[in-house]
């Protein structure tokens, strides 16, 4: 039974370099999400509002718009593992600087919020490099038939790292270490673990850059590739809507935890933990799904139900219901994003994989950055629960309308469009 579970759900982990990348992403993902929680709460606490939380979150995510096309190009031009070494090293240096500034009390000063924004930009750029290069590297570390399993397990680290990030925030408070600076030093140690694992990866891979074309032409190749393929473009736009309407809640969760649940930073950490718990559960489940027909149906189901969690959290009046709502948010998000990553990677040629990953991240990161900024401002003007509920309802409408798209119907119901076998 254990062998069957391993072969179905953990097959990609049998490959040594994939295990090292998986471990590095698990540690870095936990640190990244713990930083989002700690930075967001610190901004909320020193400014007494959600607007600065929105700006800090915006700064952490907007680098995906202006840096990912270049990162995608670099991931196709140079060795991907070496590129990740540089990115993890710079991220570790950034985190040490941030932890020192928080520990010395500088961030609590009048210019502190601006420094949080600047350092969030640096961290966001390095996080973009990690995610884009990882998406390009995974298909080179495992056989093609294990791609869904490898991407699903990686998504389990990306989505489930929120669970560990929540614990990184909650645990110090539970044992009496109430000073938030502890969280920043814990994040630093996790980035150090990730860097060690990246150095241990031995596989070397690059894409293919056309030497006859100029830099800008090669850089734009990813956009051309995506925009000239209707099914791939439809997928990217659907994921964009999902991220904007159901995943851009980091700037408003502090207000929900503080004003609605009266739980402060610890409540914020528990909500993120619950999101991660739901996400890692469905992402791990998806690692065992092998049928494209099942995958398509689940993709539609996860899409429709992605709007339910935010609405449930918005109307909840108890701590227990709020935690359940956060689990529902994470479960649908983990399943939806795992399937979308798999479909997009399966549609992409390896020679342009880095640039397509960059284009994908531009749309995802840009939508989350802008929407978090808007949501933080709207939460101050109206209230956070209303903002969450409206986003969830809008995405349910978007997914319902998407069934009318021929390109997406082929993904939802692949069996209906399968070419019949003839003698």
PyMOL commands that set and color helices and strands:
alter all, ss='L'
color gray80, all
select helices_A, chain A and resi 2-9+11-14+16-47+51-66+68-77+80-103+106-108+112-141+144-174+181-199+215-227+230-246+250-260+264-286+292-315+319-346+350-381+384-402+406-412+414-417
alter helices_A, ss='H'
color red, helices_A
deselect
rebuild
show_as cartoon
